[in-house]
Amino acid sequence: MKHSILKIKFRLLSVIFLLTFNLTSFDLSSQQVKPLTRIEFVFDASFSMFGQWQNGMKMDMAKKMLTDFLDSIQKVDNPNLELAFRCYGHQVPLRPERSCTDTKLEVPFGKNNATAIKNKLKMLVPKGTTPIAYTLEQCGNDFPSASSPNVRNIIILITDGIEECDGDPCAVSLALQKKGIILKPFVIGIGLDQSYINSFGCIGKFYDASSEASFKNILNIVISQALNNTTVQVNLNDQIGRPTETDVNMTFYDEQTGIIRYNYLHTLNTKGVPDTLVIDPIGTYKMVVHTIPPVEKKGIDLVPGKHNTIGVDAPQGYINLKMSGNPDYTKNISCIIRKNGEMQTLHVQHFNTTEKFIVGKYDLEILTLPRIKLDKVDVGQSKTTYIEIPQPGIVTISKPSEGPGSLFLEENNKLIWVCNLNSSLVQETINLQPGKYRVEYRPKNAKESIYTIEKRFKIDSGMSTAIRLY
């Protein structure tokens, strides 16, 4: 007896240990690992940076503001941040001949290297031209382990001019994004001519710093987007605007490159509210909610460091396909479902299943013999539309020899073709819906139509019929 009590206690402790371990594992796995953020500052040191801007020279003002920013970064311990610094137009003078490869990674990526970047800034003197495309291309080699899934690679381009070396910065930027090397770059224009501004939108997210104060503000905004967590709540709204729909997959694409950024199965939390997601605010998203049919939302721009709500109209109801009787008859029967009036197949649903659809009208084509077509089947909000068909019967057709033949449904004094017989078989079994039928057959070696054999028969639900054509 004592031994039995000890065994029960041991088992109870084992259950408690396993339960505790599983809960701990779930808690750890549910915590999102904070990504490593790599920011590469790409700095314009071309000759045009000698120009005047606000209270001084462009180069001096840009140096001062970037240095002040780096000072502020040094005051915060951020183990998940690495910085790098690349310049262009600072090595080769414009004359006698400009250099379109004048770019250099002055400070490679590393932690706590703000001081090294500030030291390089001090020594910069504007000299050459503006090879933006070539510089961006070289940036692609600056990021180590670019393919890591938990690393965010960001470029911040600070410039006062446009491409001067016949390159295509837009194409280079897009190629780097499509390869997954970098996220959408940030471009900060310093005192740019208004005619130049439209040239930068295709490279990345453009900010026009028209003054010293706006430059500081823009830099803070950009870094906020790069470093701060941004949360998102996706409301899948029903017909009256309540976020009650759930349990459907949703995919977030980068709208510019088409790359899949996130893929989640929507859920409601314990309070019945859509779950909160942590999503990178950099870039513009297209979201596809994989309902039937799918729902898309384009042009999603997230506000960094805040909780964002994305609302999508996705009211849904159900279609239940039912056929009673022998399950062997139903397992191979399915139904093609299309939007009313359209030919594109949305879904193929099997019988004795229930599927969810966006509210609306649908055309159904049930793949029985003969086929059953139902048009304008209505799916209502949170309602189930039941479609029930009778169990088929079975006909076994025996032929005296090989030969062609066909089955026809006899309805309203018309013959409706159902299917052709297999001309190489002398016996075959076919499932048919209840009704009156005719079979037409001619032996293979009979070369005159007068030798056609016709038999009429009736199919009852769940019953078998044998037809001999001799």
N, C-alpha and C positions, 0 to 999 in steps of 0.2 A: 504493500500500500504506500509506504514511504517512498519506495522507488518510483512508483507511478506518479506521485505528486511532484517529485523532482523532474521527471520527464516533461510533465505539463508545464512547469515553470520554465524549463529550458526552451521549450517550443515557443512559449509566450515571449520570452526575451529575444529569441531569434526573429520572431515576427516584428517586434518593436524595433530591433536593430535594422532589419531590412527596410521597414517603412521609413525610419529616420534617414537611412542612407539614400533612399529613392527621393525623398523630399528635398534633401540637401543637394542631390545631383540635379534635380529639376530646377532648384533655385539658382544654382551656379550656371546652368546652361541657359537659363532665361535672361541672365544679365548680359547686356550687349557690351562687347569689348570695345573700348574707345579706340578709334583708328589712329594710326600714325599719320600726321599731316606734314607733308613736305611742301614748303613754299619757296619757289625760286623767284627772286627779284631780278627782272631784266631791265637794265638801266640804260637809257639813251645818253651817250656821251659824245654825240656827233657835234659838228661845228656849229650847228644852229642853236645849240644850248648856250652859246654866248649871248643870245638875244635877251632883251629886257622884258621883264614880266613883273607886274605889280611894283614892289619896292626894291627890286634889284635884278640881278642876272638870273636867268632861268636855272642855270647849273647850280648857283649858290643856294637858291631857294629850294630846289629839289633835294640837294644834299642835306640842308638843314632839316627839312621836314622828315626825310627818311631817317636821319640820325636821331631825331627826337622820338620817332616811333620805335626805333630799335632800343633806345634807352628805356622806354616803357615796357618793352618785351622782356628786357633783362631783369626787371623787378618782379616778374611773375615766373614761378617755377612750373614749367610745362614740359614734362618728360616725353610727351607725345608730339613734340614739334621739332622739326629740323628745317634749317634755312640754308639757302645757297644764294650766290650773287654772281650774275653774268652781266657783262657790259658789251656795248658795241660802239664803234666809231671813235674809240679812244686811243688807238695804237698807231694808225697810219693817217698822215695829213691829207687833206683834199687834193693838194698839189704836190708834185706834178701830175699824179694820177691817183684817182680815188681807189680804195680797196673795198670790194664787195664781199670780202671774207673777214673783215675786221670785226671779230667777235671773240670773246674769251671768257671761260668760266674762271672768275677770279677767286671765288671762295666756294669749294665743293660743299655738298650737304654734310651737315653735322649738327649736333646739339650744342647749345650755348656758344654759338659762334657769331653772335651779334657784334662783339667787339672787333672781330676780324673783318666783318663787312664794313663797319664804320671806319676802320683804318684804310681800307681800299678806297672808300668814298672820298676821304681827304685828299688822296693823291690823284684823283681823276682830273684831267684837263681835256675839254672838248677839242677834237681834232678833225675827224673824218666824216664819212657819209652814213647813211641809214639803211643797213641791210637787214630789215626786219625778218623777211622770209627765211633767209639763210640762218639768222640767229635762232629763230624758233625751231628750225630743223635740228640745229646743234643741241638745243635744249632737250630734245628727245633722248640724247645720250647722257644727259646729266643726272637723270633719276635712276638710282639703283633699285633693283627688284621691283620694277614698275608693274609687274603682273600680280603682285601680292593682293589678295582680295580685301585686306584690311588696311590699305594704304591709300591716302588721298594725295595725288600729285597736282599741285597748283602753280600756275605761272601768273605773276603780276608784272605786266609790262608798263613801264613808265616812259612816256615819249612825248616829244613836241613836234614830231613830223611823221610823214608817211613814207612808205617804201620808196627807195631811190635807186634800187639795183635791178629793176625789172623782174623781181621775184613775185610770187603770189602768196602773200602771208595767209590769206583766207584758206587756200587749198592745203597749205602746210599745217595750219591749226586744225582743220577738220580731219586730216589724215592722222595726226597724233591722237585726237580724241577717239576716232574710230578704232585705232589700235589699242585703246585703253591705256595709253601711256600717261595722258594728262586728262584732267577735267577741263571744262570750258574755261579758257583764260580770262583774266581780268585785264582791262586796258584802261590806264589813267592818262588822259591827255592833258598836257601842260600848255596852256595858252595857245591852243591849236587854232589855226585859221578855220573859220566856219565851213569852208568848202572841203576841208579834209575830214570832218567829223564822220560823215557817212561811210568813209572808207574802212572804219574800224569795227562796225557792228558785226561783220561776218567773222572776224577773228575771235571775238569773245564778248563778254559783257563790258560795254564801254561806259566810262564815266568822264565827263568833261569838267576838269578842274579849272574853273574860270578865275579863281582867286586863291590866295594862300590859305584862307580859312576853309574854302570848299575842298582844297586838296587834303587838309588834315581830316576833315569830316569824311571824305570819300575813303581815305585810307583806313579809317576806323571801321567804316561799313564793310569794306572788303575783308578785312581781317576778322570781323565778327562773323561774316558768312563762312570764312575758312575754318574758324575754330569752334564756334558755338554750336551746341546741339540744337536741332530744330525738330519739333514734334508735329505729327500729322494725325488727324482723325478723319477717316473716310466715312461719310454718311451715305449709305445706300437707301435712298428715300422711296417710300411707298407712294401710292396715288395721292395721298393727302399731305405729303411732305414730311412724314415721320421717318426717322432713320431706323426702321425695323427690319429691313432686309439684311441677310447675312449668309455665311457659309458658302461663299463663292470666291474663286481665286481672282486676284487682281495683279496686274503687271504694270510697273512703272518703267517707261522707256525714256531715254534721252531724246527729246524731240528733234534735235538737230542731227544726231548721228544714228539714231535708231537702235543704239545699244541698250540691252536690258539692264536696268540699274537695280530694281528690286522686284521680288515676286512673293506675294503673301496670300494666305488664305484668310479672308475677312472673318472676323469674329466679333461677338458682343461680349463685354466683360461681365463680371458677376453682378454689376448694377444694371445690366441691360443697355449699356452705352457702347458705341463702337470703340474698339481697342485703340490704344495710342501707339504709334510707330515713331521711331527715330529715323529721319530721312535727311540726307545731305541737301542743303538748300542751294548748292551751286548747280546752275543749269536750269533749263526749262523742261518740264516733263509732259509726256503724253501718258495718260492712264487708260488701260483697257480692263474693264470689268468683264470677266468671262461668263456672263450670263448667256442664255440662249434666247435670242441672238445677242452677241456681245454689245456692250455699251462703251463708248469712247469719250474721253474728255481731254482736250488739247490745251496747250498754252498755260500749263500750271506753273506759276512762279511762287515759290515759298518765301515767306518773310523769315529771315534768319533769326535764331534765338527766341522764337515765339512759338505758341501752339497754333497750328494752321488747321482749318477745317475745309475739306474738299467734299462738296455735295454733288451727288450724281443721282438722277432719276432712274431707279431700277425696280419699278413695281412688278411683282411676280405672282403667278398662280401655278397650278399644277395640271398636268394631263396624266390620267391613270388609264392604262390600257389593260383590259381584262378579258380573259377567255377561260371559262370554266371547263372542267372535264379532264381527260387524260393529259398529264403534263408532257408526254412524248409528242403530242400534237402541237403544243404551244412553243416548245423550246426553240424552234427554228423559224418562228413567224415574227416579223418585225414590221415597223411602220416608218415610212419616210415622212418627215414633217418639214413643211415649208411655210414661209410667210404667205398670207393670202395674196394670190395674184402674182406670185413670183416663182421662178423655176429653181432657184438656188436651194440646195438641200441644207437645212439648218442642223438636222439631227436625225439619227436612225435609232428608234426606241423599240425595245423588245416588249413583248406582251407580258402581262402580270408584273409590270414595273410602273413606278411613278416618277415623273421628271418635272423639273421646274422650268417655267418659261416666262419671258417678259409678257406683261399683260397685252392682249391684242387678239387678232383673228388669224387662224392658221388653216392651211390645207393639208389634209392627211391622206396618204396613199398607203393602204395596208397591203402587204405583200403576200396575200393569200392567192389561191387560184379559185375563181377569178379574183382579180384585184378589187379591193373596195376603196372607193374614193369618197372622202367627206370634205366638203368645202366650208370655209368660214366657221370653223370650230372656235368658239369663244373661250378665252382664258381670262378669268376675272381675278382681281386682287385677292390674294390669300385664299382663293377658292380652288376646289378640285373638280375638274371636268372629267367625267367618267365616260370612257368609250368601251362598250362591250360588244363582242361579236360572238356568234354561235360557234361551238366546237365543230371542226370539219368532219366529214366522213371520208371513207377510203374506198377507192375503186381499184380493182386489179384487172387489168386488160390482158387477155391472152390472144395471140395472133397465130395463125397456122404457119406463117413464115415471116421473114424480114420484109419490111415494106413501110412506106410513108403513111402517116395518118395524123389526124388533128382532133382536138376536143372542142366542142362548142356548147355554150350555155344557151338554152332555149328560153327566151324571155320576151313577152309581148309580141308574139308571132315573128320574132327576129332571132337569128343565130348570131351570137356574140363569140368571137374567137377567144379561147382560153389559153391553149398551148398546143404545141406540136408533140406528137409521140416520137420516141427515139426509134428511128427506122431500123437500127441494127439489133434491136431487142425483140424477142418474141413474147416477152411478158414484162410488164412494169406496173408499179403501184404508185398511185398519185393521191394526194390529199386534196379534197375539193370541198368548197362551201356547199351547204344544203341547197338543192335546186334541181331542175330538170336539164338533162344534158343529152347530147348526141356525140357519138364517135364515128368518124369517117376513116376508112382504111382501104388501101389497095395493095395486094401482094406485089413484091418487087419485080417478079418476072411477068406480071400481067401488064401488057403494053397497051391496053385499051381501057378507057374510063368506065366502060360498062361493067367492069369487074369490081367497081367500088362497093365495099361492104359498109352498111350503116346500121348502127344499133342505138336505140334510145334507152336511157336509164335514169333513175332518180337517186339522188344522194340525200340521206337523212343524217342529221347531226349524230356523231359518235357511232355510226353504223358502217358496216363493210358491205361492198357489192362486188360481185365477180361478173365480168363480161367476157364471153368467148366469141371471137369473130370467125367461127367456123362451125 
